Amino acid sequence: MYVGKEAPKDSENWEQDQDVLDTWFSSALWPFSTLNWPNKEDKDFQHFFPTSVLVTGYDIIFFWVARMIFQSKEFNDERPFKDVLIHGLVRDAEGRKMSKSLGNGVDPMEVIDKYGADSLRYFLATGSSPGQDLRFHLEKVESTWNFVNKIWNASRFALMNMDDLKYEAIDLTGKKSVADQWILTRLNETIEQVTRQIEKYDFGEAGRYLYNFIWDDFCDWYIEMAKLPLYGEDEEAKLTTRSILAHVLDQIMRMLHPFMPFVTEEIWQQLPHEGGKRL
């Protein structure tokens, strides 16, 4: 078998192997060959085929994605997945493809050791628009690390002022201040927008809504306004404020969890929540 070469012109006795295809043909069987196919009655095949979404780069649409669709239609008369999410490539800060020859590659473990896995994950997930290449700037990972620290410090403040608030004691029905009503409204708006963007696989926009709500609305405004009732003498206002802090933080952790799984799990486990469920 010749790779990248023509067979010798004088090879009259050569015969091409009729059973050899390029590797993408076998790779294209992946959506169903991993599920005990051709036994279509197998429980794994019944449950997992077709799947919901394939995430892949634009550089192998022809080689892999198209052939998966062709072969699934041929052998199973179905598309192998409902959606295909095409993401871009990670390039260096100058927009060049990372390669050994250029020496411009980045060791993710070194970045994680310095800034944490959540910082790198959030940057990679939200740093570009769907289908667009991502330029890797270490400064942007550092900026995300500052965002993680902001979340951590705001959560520590909220948790310290909950006075061992139990899940059963959370009460959102009490009299609310203008600040309370405002943050709950902004929370609901953010949940709606983040949900809509994630359903469209636009993680960059989802991250922008989360960033603006958490940094600006919750950390810079509401936490400062919450200090007045927290340090005041009105016990009903204290309970309402603590309950709202717990509720808003809980919802933030749920929305952030796909982007920052480690810090959100750590914070959520310290929040009052029902039973021993994990985030």
Secondary structure, DSSP 8 states (H G I E B T S, - for coil): --SSS---TT-TT----TT---HHHHHTTHHHHTTTTT-TTSHHHHHHSSEEEEEEEGGGIIIIIHHHHHHHHHHHSS-SEEEEEEE--EE-TTS-B--TTTT----HHHHHHHH-HHHHHHHHHHSS-TT--EE--HHHHHHHHHHHHHHHHHHHHHHHTS-S--GGG---SS---HHHHHHHHHHHHHHHHHHHHHHTT-HHHHHHHHHIIIIIIIIIIIHHHHHHHHTSS-HHHHHHHHHHHHHHHHHHHHHHTTT-HHHHHHHHTTS--STT---
